[in-house]
Amino acid sequence: MRLAESISRLGTETAFEVLVRARALEAAGREIVHLEIGEPDFPTPPHIVEAGQRALAEGWTRYGPSAGLPELREAIASHISRTRNVGVRAENVCVVPGGKPIMFFSMIALLEPGDEVIYPNPGFPIYESMIRFMDAKPVAIPLVEDRGFSVDLDRLAGSLSDKTKMVILISPGNPTGGVIPQADLVRMAELFRERDLMILSDEIYSEIWYEDRPSSIASLDGMLEKTIILDGFSKTYAMTGWRLGYGVMPVWLAEAVARLMVNSNSCTASFTQRAGLAALIGPQDSVKTMVGELEKRRNAIVQGLNEIPGFRSATPAGAFYAFPNVAGTGIPCAELADLLLTEAGVACVRGTSFGEHGDGHVRFSYANSLENIEKAIDNIRQLSERWA
């Protein structure tokens, strides 16, 4: 037997490959600062953990509805309606194990071979992976560094065609930390409103922002019925291992996604959903505390990187990634990322892991302590003597 041809079209996440290499170096006695994985280093808030433990003790260990527990779907609908200034109901919500199923299920439900999908580049690598797996055509739209890593609007307009069936947006973004300005969203809505396409709006970092709350394209006139909002609990509530995400979308599509859940996962674990309910309706102090600490780390890493010869880092408006331009070092980004790991003991991800337009950059996740960030900056500064 041979693997199906479609498996060859699946990509991966380089961050996890870097993590494996970094762990091997640690096992050999090296000290490594981990700035490669996009995972909050904060604990899941105690009241959420307690809700999960209580749910286990109360017997929330059985199958639940494929679309999610009704009370959680209601809470999500209320949360999205309030934070995005839209009107959605529980039937618009589908709860899934993590954020990626919303990407995958939406594409399975909407795409035919040969359809075109516009996606941000540099961007989360699973976008392109899943587009290719569906035998659709990925159409990369560059994110522009001097526009705060928002999209090239002219390039976007010129890339739309009769074959365009989906446009993927992310704000705040991975790997750049960029936020799409409101004026850009208005222009995008004008481009999309009369077209037969859907927008997958990845808003997984929706609560991690530093100056102005990011807007959702779903809030603009005529766009709610054309938008799939992807969000979840992993980043906001430091619940990466709980595997709890959701999509908010038109009812006709939510029904298809629920059917895909029946055929794949059956349902999302009931006890994790009870914990998610506690996260949404409980105190939000932990979120504010985490974002405040991340802002301090953001400021420290951006300042430190900009003092290193050959590095130029924009200030991220959201998420927890710095994506400095390292072309000034004269070293290809893949080679530089390798040097940073093996020589400086700093694990990061090469920019090309996020697409061709990430060339000349590396990504650092500053979801690590200030002490470790400062140690990483010192190590990189010492290494920079090689190219300064």
N, C-alpha and C positions, 0 to 999 in steps of 0.2 A: 504493500500500500504506500501511496505517496500523499503528502499533504495537499489539500486543495490549493489551486493557484491563488485564490483570494487571500490566503494566509501570508503569502509573500508580499502583499500590499500593505500589511500592517506594520506600523512603525513602533517606536517605544519612547520612553522618557529617559533621556540621558542622565538626569539627576540621580536616578536610582542606580545607574551603572557607576557613576562617580562615587556614590555612597559605598558601594561594594569595594571599590578600590581603596577608598579612604579607610574603611574598616580593616582591610588587609594590612595597610601600613600601620595602623594602630596596633594590630595584633603582633606586628614585628617590632613594636617598641617606639614608634614615632608618635609625636603629639600632633594632632590634626584639629584645626578649627573648622567646624562644619558650617559652611555657608552655602551649601548646595541644595538642600531639601526645603521645599516650600511648605513648612509645617510650623505652626506656632509652638514655641517652647514653653508656653504657659500651661498649667494644668487645666483640665476641664473643671469649671466652677463647681464647688461642693454641692450646691442645691440640685444641679443637674445629675451629678453622680448619685446623690441620694435618691433622686426620682427613679433612676435606672435600677438601683438596688431594690427599691421598694416595689417596682414593677415586677422584678424577678420573683420576689417573695410573695407577691399577690397573684402570681400565676400568669403573667403576660408573656407566656412562652409558647403560645399556640399560633396557628395560622391567623392572619388578619385579612381584611379586604385588600385586594391587589392594588387598588389606587391609594391605599393608606387609611389609617384610622380616621373616622369621621371628625372626631374632635380636633385632631391635629390638622386636618385639611381646612377646617373652619378657622383655626388659629392662624394658619399660613395665609389664607385668603384675607383675613383681617389685617395681618402684618403687611402684606403686599399692597393692599388698598391704601393703607395709611402712609407707608414709606414711599410709594411710587405715585401717589395721587391718582389712582385708578379705581375702578369698581370691578372687583372680581369676587366670585363665590367659590364655595368648596368644590363644585363640579368642574371648576377650571384647574384644579390642583391634582397632581399625581406625585405621590411620595415614592422615592426610589432609594436603593442602597448606594448613596454617594451622588456626586454630580455627573459623572461620566455617562451613566445610563440615559440621562436626558439628552445628551448629545447624540448617542448612538440610536436610541429609540426614535428620536425625531427624524434622523436621517433615514432609518429603515422605513418609517411611515410615509415619508415625503419624496424620496429620491428614486429616480429610475437611472439605469446606466446611461451615461452621456450627459446627464444634467450637470449644470455648472453651479459651484458653490464658491462664493467670495468669502475670503477669510483674512484676518489680520496677520501680517508677517513683518517682524518676528512675533510669534504667538505661541500659545499652548500647543505642543506638538501633536496632541491627540486629535486636534481638529483635522489636520491634513491626513493623518493616519486613517481616520474613520471615513473621510470623504473618499479616499482611494480604495478602501475596503469595499465601499458601496459601488465601485466602478463608476463613480461620478468624476467630474473634472474639477480639481482644485484650482482656484484663481486667486493668486496671492496679491494682496493690496499692501504696499509698503506703509509702515508707520514712520512718521517723519520726526526725527530727533528734535529739530528746532521748532516743532509745533507741539512740544510736550508729548511726543509719541502718539499724537492723534493721526488719523488716516489722511492720506493724500486724496482730497475730495475730487480733484480733477481726474485722477487715475481711477477712482471709484466710479465716477460717472461714465468714463470711457470703457469700463470693464463690464458694465451691465449689458445683457443681451437677452434675446427671447429664450435662451436656454438657462438663464439664471433662475434657480428655484429656491436658493437659500443664501442669505447673507449672515455671517457670523460677526458679532460685535462683542468686545469685552471692555468693561470699564468699571472700576480700575482694572488695569491689565497686568497679566503675567506674560513676558518677563520684565516689562518696562516700568510698571508702576504708574503708567500714564492714565489720565482720565479724559474722556471725550468731552470737549466743551459743549455747552448747550447750543451754541450757534451752529456747531457742526452737526449735532443731532437734528436740528431743524432742517438744515440743508439735506441731510440724508433722508429724512421723512418725505421731503418734496420729491426726491429721486425714487423712493420706494412706493409711495402711496398708491399709485395707479398701476403698479406692476403685479403680475401673478407670481408672487414669491412670499416666503416667510423669513422673518428675522429671528435668529437664535441669539438672544442677548444674554451673554454669560455675565452674571452679576454676583458671582460667588464671593467677591471681595466688597460687596455693597456697603458693609458697615466699617470698613477699614479705610478711612480717608482722613485727611489732615487739615485742610482749609475749608473747602466747600463740598457739600454733599453731592456726589455724582447724580446726574439725572438718568432716567431710563427712557429710551425711545418709546416705550409703551405708553408713556404719559402724554404723548403728542396726539393731536387730532387724527383719528382714523388708523392709528397704529396698533392699538391694543389687540384688535382681531387679527393682526398680521405678525404678532410677536410671541415668541416662546421665551419666558423669563426663566433662566436657570439660576438657582440659588441653593443654599444648604447651610449646614451647621458646622462643617469642618473648620473653616477659617475663623468665623466670627466667635464661635464658642469653644475653640480649641478641641474639637471633637473628631479629628481626622480618622481615628481608628473605630469610631462608632458607625461609620458608613451610613450617613443619613443626609439625603439631599432631596430636592423637589423641583418640579417644573410647573409653571403657571402658563396656561395656553388656552386657546379656544376649545370649547367643549368637544367639538368633533374630533380634534386631535388628541385631547386628553383621553377620550374613550379608546382611541387606537393605542396610545401609550400604555394604558391599563391592560389592554389585551396582550401587548408584548410582555408586560410584567407577568401575566398569567402563564405565558409560554416560556418564561426564562427563570425568574426568581420566585414565582408564586406570590410573594409579598415581601415587604421590608420587615425586619425583625420588630415584633410588637413592643418589646421592652425598650428598644432604642427610640421608638416613636414616642413612648411615654416620657422618656428623658428629653426628647426634642420639644415636646409640649411644655415641659417645665422651663426649658430654655427660652421659649418665646414669650410665655406669659409671666415668667418670674422676674426678679430684679435684673437690671441691665448694667449694674455697677461694674461688673467684671469686664464687660466689653469696653467701657470707657477707660478703665484702668489699663487694659491691655493696649488700646490704641494710643493712650498717652505715653506709655513706655516705648511703644514702637516708634513714635514720633521722635523721641530722644535718640533712639538708635539710628533712625533715618538721618537725622542731622549730623550725628557723629560719623557715620560711614561716608556720607557725601562729602563732608569737609575733609575727612582723612584721604579719601580717594583723589580729590582734586588737588591735594598737596603732593601727590606722587607723580614724578615725571612720566609723561606719556599717557596719563589717565585723564579723562574728562567726563564727569558724571553730572547728569541733570538731576534735579531734585524731584523725586517721585511724589505725585499728588495722592497716591493711595497704594493699597496692598502693602507688601513688605519686601520689595525687591529693588536693588540698585542695578542699573544696566549701563555701566560706564563704557564710553568709547575708548578703546585701547589701541587704536590705529597708530597713535603717536609713539608707541613703544617700538614700532617697526617689526613686531613679532606677530605672526598669524594667530588669531584668537584661540584656535585649538591647541597650538603649541604653547601659547602663554598659559592657558588653563592647566595644561599638564605640568608646566614649570611651577605654577603656583601651588599645585598639590604636592609634587614630589620634592621641590626645593624649599618652598616657603611654608609648607604644611597648612595651606589654606585651600579647602575644597570649594570649588565654584563650578559653574557650567559654561561651556563655550557658547558664544552667541549663535553660531550656526546650528546648534541643537534646536533652535526655535525658528529655523527657516533661513533661507539664503540672505534675507535682508537683515539678519542678525549678525552678519559678518562684521568683524572689527569691534565686537563687543564681547563682554563676559557678563554673566549674571551672578550677583551675590544675593542670597537671602539674608536679610538682617533680623530674622526671627531667632536671634541668639543674644546672649547677654552683652551688655556694654563692655564688660571686661574682655570677653572673647573677640568682640569687634575691634577693640583697640589693639589687642594682641595680633589680630590678622593684619591690621593696617601697618603695624610696626614690622611684621615679617615681610610684607609686600614691599615696604619702603627699603628694607635692607636688600631685597632681591633686585630692586629697580636700579641698583648701582651697575648692573650688567648692561643696561641699555641707556642710562641717563647720559 
